[in-house]
Amino acid sequence: MGRRLILWVLVAAVAAPAAAQQWPDPPPAGGQPPAQSKAKPKAKAKQAPRDDVEELTPAQIKRAQEGDPRPGKDMPQAVKRPSKSAQARQIDCRGAFARDSSHIRLAQIFGPTNVIFTDVDGPDNTKIPASVLFPKDPQRRLEMLWNNTGSRSGTQVIAINGKSNWAAPRGIKLGTPIATVEKLNGKPFKLTAFGADGSSAADWQEGALLKLQGGCKIGMRFVADPKAPQDARSQVAAAKELLSSDAGVRAVRPTVAEILIGY
C-alpha cells in the first residue's frame, strides 16, 4: 500500500547478553561438615545443619494442619489473571527483534509452527515477502521484512498493524493517543497532513523517540477519530505542516493506527 511506502521512507529519514550467573561451590564430596573444634560439644557434630531442610515452628505446623480458615474468598484466583493473549507483547530491538535477527531465530524463539514466510501487503497494492509471527491470530500477528530475502535475515522493518496487540519500544501500541506519544517523545513532533489514510510522524524534533535503545528507529501512522467534527478534519487535511500539539490536531483526537520499526 502507498501509505506503507511513505511510512517506511519516514522511518528511514528520522532515522548485550547477560553475564553468566555465578553459583556457590558445591559442598565437599561425601557431604561431611567442616571439622569441629575440640572446644565444641560432640553432640553438635551429630546434627550438622542441612541447606535443603527448613525447620517449621510449632505455630506453622498447627496452621498447616488446620488449613486456611478463609478458603477461596481472599485468595487470588487464576481466572482473574489476564490471559497471555490479552497481554501486549513488547518489541525491544534485541533478541528476536535485533538488527541481526532472522526467520530461523524467530522459529527458535516462538516455535516453528508459529512463524511462516509468505507475502504481505506492500506499496501500490503489491505483495512483498516477509516472515509473519502467529499468522492465524490477528492479536498476535507481527510482520518482519528482511534486508536479505534469500536467507531471510537482517531485520529491515517490523510492522505492527491490523488488530495486533504488540507494543513497540516505550510501550506504544495501536490505539495510543497522540498526546501520549508526544509525552513519550518529550516534546511536540511534526506530522504530515491528514489524508485518506491518516497522517504520519515526519520529524521527532530531536525528541526521545528519534533514537531508541538497540539502534532501531520508529515511525507511525495516525488516524483521526471518525466522530471528530468535519470542519476540524478538513482543517488538518488541508494543512501543509502540522505539530502534534496544534489545537487543530488535538481537535480530531488522533490515535496510532500502524507502527513500523526499522534499522
Secondary structure, DSSP 8 states (H G I E B T S, - for coil): -HHHHHHHHHHHH---------------GGG------TTS-HHHHTT---TT-----HHHHHHHHH--SSTTTSS--GGGS--GGGS-EE--SSGGGSTT-BHHHHHHHH-GGGEEEEEEE-GGG-EEEEEEESTT-TTT-EEEEEEETTTTEEEEEEEE-TT--EE-GGG--TT-BHHHHHHHHTS--EE---BTTBEEEEE-TT-TTSS-TTS-EEEEEEE--TTS-HHHHHHHHH-SSEETT-HHHHHT--EEEEEEEE-
